[in-house]
Amino acid sequence: MINALNYEDSDLRWNAAKALEKIGNEATVSALINALNYEDSDLRWSAAQVLGNIGNEAAVSALINALIARTTS
């Protein structure tokens, strides 16, 4: 599933992000944090949403830290 985040098909990438939500372990959180840097804005949004939905402290903390690090204002 993690590798599917890099596939060309945007629907497949979105579905992979949603599948990773069900797993919710450290590796999937890391992959979703990396997906926040992808060019595809829909995938970035899905990754952020999935991280929030995973809801464990590590996922939410990683999401907040990644968003703060990427702000330009």
C-alpha positions, -999 to +999 in steps of 0.1 A: +000+000+000+028+024+008+043+019-027+009+026-042+011+062-030+036+067-058+016+052-086+005+074-115-032+067-111-047+093-087-076+071-077-052+043-068-032+067-047-063+080-029-075+044-022-040+035-009-041+064+015-075+053+028-063+017+032-033+029+051-057+046+075-069+011+086-033+000+093-023+031+112+011+019+123+044+038+124+054+029+088+021+041+074+022+073+094+057+080+081+046+073+045+016+096+049+038+124+063+060+120+032+029+122+010+022+157+024+051+168+001+037+152-031+028+174-060-008+160-062-028+183-040-056+157-037-032+132-023-018+158+001-053+165+013-061+128+016-029+121+035-036+149+060-072+137+065-061+101+070-035+111+095-061+130+114-085+100+112-058+076+125-060+098+156-033+083+176-009+108+193+020+100+170+000+105+138-016+138+150+017+151+163+035+142+131+008+159+111+009+191+131+047+192+130+048+186+093+022+214+086+041+238+108+073+231+091+058+237+057+040+270+064+052+300+045+034+327+065 
